[in-house]
Amino acid sequence: MVSEESPLLVATAHEAIYNRFAPHKKRWIVFLVSSVGLLPMFVQTVFVPSIPQIAKDLDLTHAVVSLTFSLSILANAVGLLVWAAYSSFYGRRSMYLWGMPFLCIGSCGVALSSSLQSLLFWRLVQTFGCAGGMTLGHGVIGDIYKLGERGTVIGVFFGVTLLGYAVGPFLGGAATQYWSWRNLHYSIGAWGLLELLLIYLSFPETSHPGTLGIDKVTRRRWIHITWVNPLSSLWLLRSPNLFAVMFASALVLISSYVILVPMAYTIGIRYGITNEAIVGACFLPNGLGSITGALVSGRLSDIVVRKWREKRRGVWCPEDRLRATWIGGLLMVPLSIGASGLITTYIGGPIGLALNILCLYVNGVGVDSVLNPISSYNVDVVHSRSAEAAAAYMASRWLIISAVTALVIPSVERIGVAWTDIIAAILAVIGQG
């Protein structure tokens, strides 16, 4: 009789393929992919504190500029699918080298924007170019680390990439207040150029030998261009398990965006914070919490997998990893966002601000205590197409979030921050349940 404890996979003898690279080379590879993985989160969050100033400079409303943020999330979802699909044909290295020029050109375009139309277009190019950083990083780690090590390394990868999420809003606010949001985007373009050079000079192809589509082409041209359907990876979500964890992670992640996107108009106005740099600094606790959650949950999920594998005498059930999400998803996320809405509404002064900062930190820990084990689970169960599995999971999640973020500020204006946050808390509980 099949139960939730039934093994889906067992240990295999092919682990020798993970010894192709020396330990120090693996660490350098993880450093490189993590530094590129910083970019998607950084490019997204650095924009939020500058929304009021951009609206003023371009003579637009705050809601219209926040729509640019929502559409950039949509472009990120499309980029995830494109870079992951083509990485299974051409390899991880090629996709990194193709994506960075889009980021560089798009960043310069954003900096030069003088109208809503140009801002929208170049923002889409910018986020499309760096979108592959997260999914390709998952694929690379799946290529070079075996099962028992993977959760911990993905936790480290998540922790490093979430530095972009942590410091992006602060740097965006500081640049807007003391420098220029335009110069900041020129700097992002220069960062992309540096990453391009590092990858070109020192990043090897990590895909397992003989697994790429280009390896199977018998008559290859010097420049071989093949159409790869970027939507094909979404077909992986026909698996009820993969679809369920994607939807659950989206409902949990919504809580962070419900707190963060309107922060200048909720916590900022409620506690009299008008300086963009200080508003950006208020994002730091959530980012630091995310880093903490990613590092702790990565190691915890590996411990859980090993524990249950030993109980079954060497037989592995991939769903064991999901046991590590329970505390974060059922307690930390819903309680933190619900409390933040009530505190912002009813408690003023320094005490209210301090309690909100605590809620932001707890929310970050809780959200990534859910996201990291789910990401490792996706790599575990669809290992041969790990980058595509990560892309399908993340792109679908971002499509949901892009729609929700467009509604956050109107919701706060219509029903208030308390009810908006309570609704997000209920959605998080539903997702984990």
C-alpha positions as CSV (number, residue, x, y, z in Angstrom):
1,M,0.0,0.0,0.0
2,V,1.4,3.4,-1.0
3,S,1.6,6.1,1.7
4,E,3.3,9.5,2.1
5,E,6.2,7.6,3.5
6,S,6.7,5.4,0.4
7,P,10.1,5.9,-1.2
8,L,10.2,7.5,-4.6
9,L,13.9,7.3,-5.2
10,V,16.8,5.3,-3.8
11,A,20.5,6.0,-3.6
12,T,22.4,5.3,-6.8
13,A,26.0,4.6,-7.6
14,H,26.6,7.5,-10.0
15,E,27.8,9.9,-7.3
16,A,31.3,9.8,-8.8
17,I,30.2,12.4,-11.4
18,Y,30.1,15.0,-8.6
19,N,33.8,14.7,-8.1
20,R,34.8,16.2,-11.5
21,F,35.7,19.5,-9.7
22,A,38.1,19.9,-6.8
23,P,36.5,21.3,-3.6
24,H,38.2,24.7,-4.0
25,K,37.0,24.9,-7.6
26,K,33.4,24.1,-6.4
27,R,33.6,26.9,-3.8
28,W,34.7,29.3,-6.5
29,I,31.9,28.2,-8.8
30,V,29.4,28.7,-6.0
31,F,30.9,32.1,-5.3
32,L,30.5,33.1,-8.9
33,V,26.9,31.9,-9.3
34,S,26.0,33.5,-6.0
35,S,27.3,36.8,-7.0
36,V,25.3,36.7,-10.2
37,G,22.3,35.4,-8.2
38,L,22.5,38.6,-6.1
39,L,21.4,40.6,-9.2
40,P,17.8,39.6,-9.7
41,M,16.8,40.4,-6.1
42,F,19.0,43.6,-6.0
43,V,17.6,44.9,-9.2
44,Q,14.0,44.3,-8.0
45,T,14.3,45.7,-4.5
46,V,16.6,48.7,-5.2
47,F,13.8,50.2,-7.2
48,V,11.2,50.3,-4.5
49,P,12.5,53.2,-2.2
50,S,13.1,55.4,-5.3
51,I,9.5,55.1,-6.5
52,P,8.5,58.5,-5.0
53,Q,11.5,60.3,-6.5
54,I,11.1,58.7,-9.9
55,A,7.4,59.6,-9.9
56,K,8.4,63.2,-9.1
57,D,11.1,63.4,-11.7
58,L,9.0,61.9,-14.5
59,D,5.7,63.6,-13.4
60,L,3.9,60.4,-12.7
61,T,1.8,59.0,-9.9
62,H,3.2,56.6,-7.3
63,A,0.7,53.9,-8.4
64,V,1.9,54.2,-12.0
65,V,5.5,53.9,-11.1
66,S,4.8,50.9,-8.8
67,L,3.1,49.3,-11.8
68,T,6.6,49.4,-13.4
69,F,7.8,47.3,-10.5
70,S,5.0,44.7,-11.0
71,L,5.8,44.5,-14.8
72,S,9.5,44.0,-14.0
73,I,8.5,40.9,-11.9
74,L,6.6,39.7,-15.0
75,A,9.7,40.2,-17.1
76,N,11.7,38.3,-14.5
77,A,9.3,35.4,-14.8
78,V,9.7,35.3,-18.6
79,G,13.5,35.5,-18.3
80,L,13.6,32.6,-15.8
81,L,11.9,30.4,-18.3
82,V,14.0,31.5,-21.3
83,W,17.4,31.2,-19.7
84,A,16.6,27.9,-18.0
85,A,15.2,26.3,-21.2
86,Y,18.2,27.3,-23.3
87,S,20.6,26.2,-20.6
88,S,19.5,22.6,-21.0
89,F,20.4,22.9,-24.7
90,Y,23.5,25.2,-24.7
91,G,24.7,24.9,-21.1
92,R,24.9,27.0,-18.0
93,R,28.0,29.0,-19.0
94,S,26.5,30.2,-22.3
95,M,23.3,31.5,-20.7
96,Y,25.3,33.5,-18.2
97,L,27.3,35.0,-21.0
98,W,24.1,35.8,-23.1
99,G,22.2,37.3,-20.2
100,M,24.6,39.8,-18.8
101,P,24.7,42.1,-21.9
102,F,20.9,42.5,-21.6
103,L,21.4,43.6,-18.0
104,C,24.1,46.1,-18.9
105,I,22.2,47.7,-21.7
106,G,18.9,47.7,-19.8
107,S,20.4,49.4,-16.8
108,C,21.9,52.2,-18.9
109,G,18.4,52.6,-20.6
110,V,16.7,52.9,-17.2
111,A,19.2,55.5,-16.2
112,L,18.5,57.5,-19.3
113,S,14.7,57.2,-19.2
114,S,12.7,60.4,-19.5
115,S,9.2,59.0,-19.9
116,L,7.0,56.2,-18.6
117,Q,7.3,54.3,-21.9
118,S,11.1,54.3,-21.9
119,L,11.2,53.4,-18.2
120,L,8.9,50.5,-18.7
121,F,10.8,49.2,-21.7
122,W,14.3,49.4,-20.3
123,R,13.2,48.1,-16.9
124,L,11.8,45.0,-18.7
125,V,15.1,44.5,-20.6
126,Q,17.1,45.0,-17.4
127,T,15.2,42.4,-15.3
128,F,15.0,40.0,-18.2
129,G,18.8,40.0,-18.5
130,C,19.5,39.1,-14.9
131,A,16.6,36.8,-14.3
132,G,18.6,33.6,-15.0
133,G,20.8,34.2,-11.9
134,M,18.6,32.2,-9.6
135,T,17.6,29.3,-11.7
136,L,21.0,28.8,-13.4
137,G,22.5,28.9,-9.9
138,H,20.2,26.1,-8.8
139,G,21.1,24.1,-11.8
140,V,24.9,24.6,-11.3
141,I,24.7,23.4,-7.7
142,G,22.7,20.4,-8.7
143,D,25.4,19.6,-11.3
144,I,28.3,19.6,-8.9
145,Y,26.9,18.6,-5.5
146,K,25.4,15.3,-4.5
147,L,22.2,14.8,-2.6
148,G,23.4,14.9,1.0
149,E,25.3,18.1,0.4
150,R,22.9,20.0,-1.8
151,G,20.5,21.5,0.7
152,T,23.3,23.1,2.7
153,V,24.9,24.5,-0.4
154,I,21.6,25.8,-1.8
155,G,21.1,27.4,1.7
156,V,24.5,29.2,1.3
157,F,23.6,30.2,-2.2
158,F,20.2,31.6,-1.1
159,G,21.9,33.3,1.9
160,V,24.4,35.1,-0.4
161,T,21.8,36.0,-3.1
162,L,19.5,37.4,-0.4
163,L,22.1,40.0,0.4
164,G,20.8,41.7,-2.7
165,Y,17.3,41.6,-1.2
166,A,18.6,42.9,2.2
167,V,20.8,45.8,1.0
168,G,19.0,46.7,-2.2
169,P,16.3,48.8,-0.6
170,F,18.8,50.6,1.6
171,L,21.2,51.4,-1.2
172,G,18.3,52.4,-3.4
173,G,17.0,54.8,-0.8
174,A,20.5,56.1,0.0
175,A,21.3,56.7,-3.7
176,T,18.0,58.4,-4.2
177,Q,18.5,60.7,-1.2
178,Y,22.2,61.5,-1.5
179,W,23.3,60.7,-5.0
180,S,21.0,59.8,-7.9
181,W,18.7,56.9,-8.8
182,R,20.0,57.3,-12.4
183,N,23.7,56.9,-11.4
184,L,22.7,53.8,-9.3
185,H,21.4,52.1,-12.5
186,Y,24.6,53.0,-14.3
187,S,26.4,51.3,-11.5
188,I,24.3,48.2,-11.9
189,G,25.3,48.1,-15.6
190,A,29.0,48.2,-14.6
191,W,28.4,45.4,-12.1
192,G,26.9,43.3,-14.8
193,L,29.9,44.0,-17.0
194,L,32.3,42.8,-14.2
195,E,30.3,39.6,-13.8
196,L,30.4,39.0,-17.5
197,L,34.2,39.2,-17.5
198,L,34.6,36.9,-14.4
199,I,32.3,34.3,-16.0
200,Y,34.1,34.4,-19.3
201,L,37.5,34.0,-17.7
202,S,36.9,31.5,-14.9
203,F,33.6,29.7,-15.1
204,P,33.6,26.2,-16.6
205,E,30.6,24.4,-18.0
206,T,29.1,22.3,-15.2
207,S,26.4,20.3,-17.0
208,H,26.9,16.6,-16.9
209,P,28.8,15.3,-19.9
210,G,26.5,14.2,-22.8
211,T,23.3,15.7,-21.3
212,L,23.1,19.0,-23.3
213,G,21.0,19.2,-26.4
214,I,23.8,20.7,-28.4
215,D,25.9,17.5,-27.6
216,K,23.3,15.4,-29.5
217,V,23.4,17.5,-32.7
218,T,25.4,15.6,-35.3
219,R,25.6,18.3,-38.0
220,R,26.5,21.4,-36.0
221,R,27.1,24.8,-37.7
222,W,29.8,27.3,-36.4
223,I,27.0,29.4,-35.0
224,H,24.2,26.9,-34.2
225,I,20.9,28.5,-33.3
226,T,18.1,26.2,-32.3
227,W,14.6,27.1,-31.2
228,V,13.9,25.9,-27.7
229,N,10.4,26.4,-26.3
230,P,10.8,28.4,-23.1
231,L,7.3,27.4,-21.9
232,S,8.2,23.7,-22.0
233,S,9.5,23.7,-18.5
234,L,6.1,24.8,-17.2
235,W,4.9,21.3,-18.2
236,L,6.8,20.0,-15.3
237,L,4.1,21.6,-13.1
238,R,1.7,18.9,-14.3
239,S,3.1,17.0,-11.4
240,P,0.6,17.6,-8.5
241,N,3.5,17.7,-6.0
242,L,5.5,20.3,-7.9
243,F,2.4,22.4,-8.5
244,A,1.5,22.2,-4.9
245,V,4.8,23.4,-3.6
246,M,5.0,26.2,-6.1
247,F,1.6,27.5,-5.1
248,A,2.4,27.2,-1.4
249,S,5.6,29.1,-1.8
250,A,3.8,31.9,-3.8
251,L,1.2,32.3,-1.0
252,V,4.0,32.5,1.6
253,L,6.2,34.9,-0.4
254,I,3.2,37.2,-1.0
255,S,3.5,38.2,2.7
256,S,6.9,39.8,2.2
257,Y,5.8,41.9,-0.7
258,V,2.6,43.0,1.0
259,I,4.8,44.4,3.8
260,L,7.6,45.8,1.7
261,V,6.1,47.3,-1.5
262,P,3.9,49.9,0.3
263,M,6.4,50.5,3.1
264,A,7.0,54.2,2.3
265,Y,3.2,54.7,2.5
266,T,2.5,52.5,5.6
267,I,5.4,52.4,8.1
268,G,7.0,55.5,6.5
269,I,4.0,57.7,6.9
270,R,2.8,56.2,10.2
271,Y,6.1,56.8,11.9
272,G,7.0,60.1,10.1
273,I,9.9,58.7,8.1
274,T,10.4,60.8,5.0
275,N,14.1,60.2,4.2
276,E,14.4,57.6,1.4
277,A,17.6,56.2,2.9
278,I,15.9,55.5,6.3
279,V,12.9,54.0,4.5
280,G,15.3,51.7,2.6
281,A,17.1,50.8,5.9
282,C,13.7,49.6,7.2
283,F,14.0,46.8,4.6
284,L,17.2,45.5,6.1
285,P,15.6,43.4,9.0
286,N,13.5,41.5,6.5
287,G,16.6,40.8,4.3
288,L,18.7,39.8,7.3
289,G,15.9,37.5,8.4
290,S,15.8,35.9,5.0
291,I,19.5,35.2,5.1
292,T,19.2,33.7,8.5
293,G,16.2,31.5,7.4
294,A,18.0,30.4,4.2
295,L,21.2,29.3,6.0
296,V,19.4,27.6,8.9
297,S,16.7,25.9,6.8
298,G,19.3,24.6,4.3
299,R,21.2,22.7,6.9
300,L,18.1,21.7,8.8
301,S,16.5,20.2,5.6
302,D,19.7,18.1,5.0
303,I,19.6,16.9,8.6
304,V,15.9,15.9,8.2
305,V,16.7,14.1,4.9
306,R,19.5,12.1,6.5
307,K,17.5,11.3,9.6
308,W,14.6,9.8,7.7
309,R,16.9,8.1,5.3
310,E,18.5,6.3,8.2
311,K,15.1,5.4,9.6
312,R,14.3,3.7,6.3
313,R,17.7,2.0,6.2
314,G,19.0,3.9,3.2
315,V,15.8,4.5,1.3
316,W,15.2,8.1,0.3
317,C,11.8,9.9,0.1
318,P,12.2,13.4,-1.3
319,E,9.2,14.8,0.5
320,D,11.1,14.4,3.8
321,R,12.8,17.7,3.0
322,L,9.5,19.5,3.2
323,R,9.2,18.7,6.9
324,A,11.6,21.5,7.5
325,T,9.1,24.1,6.3
326,W,6.4,23.6,9.0
327,I,7.6,26.1,11.7
328,G,8.2,28.9,9.3
329,G,5.1,28.5,7.2
330,L,2.5,27.8,9.9
331,L,3.8,30.1,12.6
332,M,6.4,32.7,11.7
333,V,5.0,34.0,8.5
334,P,1.3,34.5,9.3
335,L,2.0,35.7,12.8
336,S,4.6,38.3,11.7
337,I,2.6,39.8,8.9
338,G,-0.7,39.9,10.8
339,A,1.0,41.5,13.8
340,S,2.7,44.1,11.6
341,G,-0.6,45.3,10.2
342,L,-2.2,45.6,13.6
343,I,0.9,47.3,15.1
344,T,1.1,49.8,12.3
345,T,-2.5,50.6,12.7
346,Y,-2.8,50.8,16.5
347,I,0.7,51.4,18.0
348,G,2.5,54.6,17.2
349,G,5.9,56.0,18.2
350,P,9.2,54.3,18.7
351,I,7.6,51.2,20.3
352,G,5.4,50.6,17.3
353,L,8.4,51.1,14.9
354,A,10.6,48.7,17.0
355,L,7.9,46.0,17.0
356,N,7.5,46.4,13.2
357,I,11.2,45.9,12.7
358,L,11.0,42.7,14.8
359,C,8.0,41.5,12.6
360,L,10.0,42.2,9.5
361,Y,12.9,40.1,10.7
362,V,10.7,37.2,11.8
363,N,8.8,37.3,8.5
364,G,12.2,37.1,6.6
365,V,13.2,34.1,8.6
366,G,9.9,32.4,8.2
367,V,9.6,32.9,4.4
368,D,13.0,31.5,3.6
369,S,12.5,28.7,6.0
370,V,9.8,27.6,3.5
371,L,11.4,28.7,0.2
372,N,14.8,27.1,0.6
373,P,13.7,23.5,1.4
374,I,11.2,23.7,-1.5
375,S,13.9,24.9,-3.9
376,S,16.1,21.9,-2.8
377,Y,13.2,19.6,-3.2
378,N,12.6,20.7,-6.8
379,V,16.3,20.0,-7.6
380,D,16.1,16.6,-5.9
381,V,13.0,15.3,-7.7
382,V,13.8,16.6,-11.2
383,H,17.6,16.5,-11.1
384,S,18.2,16.0,-14.8
385,R,16.2,19.2,-15.5
386,S,17.0,21.1,-12.3
387,A,17.4,24.5,-13.9
388,E,14.1,24.1,-15.8
389,A,12.3,22.9,-12.7
390,A,13.6,25.9,-10.7
391,A,12.5,28.1,-13.6
392,A,9.0,26.7,-13.8
393,Y,8.7,27.0,-10.0
394,M,10.0,30.5,-9.8
395,A,8.4,31.9,-12.9
396,S,4.9,30.7,-11.9
397,R,5.4,32.1,-8.5
398,W,6.5,35.4,-9.8
399,L,3.5,35.6,-12.2
400,I,1.2,35.2,-9.2
401,I,3.2,37.8,-7.2
402,S,3.3,40.3,-10.1
403,A,-0.5,40.3,-10.1
404,V,-0.7,40.6,-6.4
405,T,1.9,43.5,-6.0
406,A,-0.2,45.6,-8.5
407,L,-3.0,45.4,-6.0
408,V,-1.2,46.0,-2.7
409,I,-1.1,49.8,-2.7
410,P,-4.8,50.1,-3.9
411,S,-5.7,47.6,-1.2
412,V,-3.9,49.6,1.5
413,E,-5.7,52.7,0.3
414,R,-9.1,51.1,0.2
415,I,-9.3,48.7,3.3
416,G,-6.3,49.8,5.3
417,V,-2.9,48.2,6.2
418,A,-4.3,46.0,9.0
419,W,-6.9,44.1,6.8
420,T,-4.5,43.9,3.9
421,D,-1.9,42.2,6.1
422,I,-4.4,39.9,7.7
423,I,-5.6,38.7,4.3
424,A,-1.9,38.0,3.4
425,A,-1.5,36.0,6.7
426,I,-4.6,33.9,5.9
427,L,-3.2,33.2,2.4
428,A,0.1,32.0,4.0
429,V,-1.7,29.6,6.3
430,I,-3.7,28.3,3.4
431,G,-0.5,27.7,1.4
432,Q,1.2,25.8,4.1
433,G,-1.9,23.8,5.0
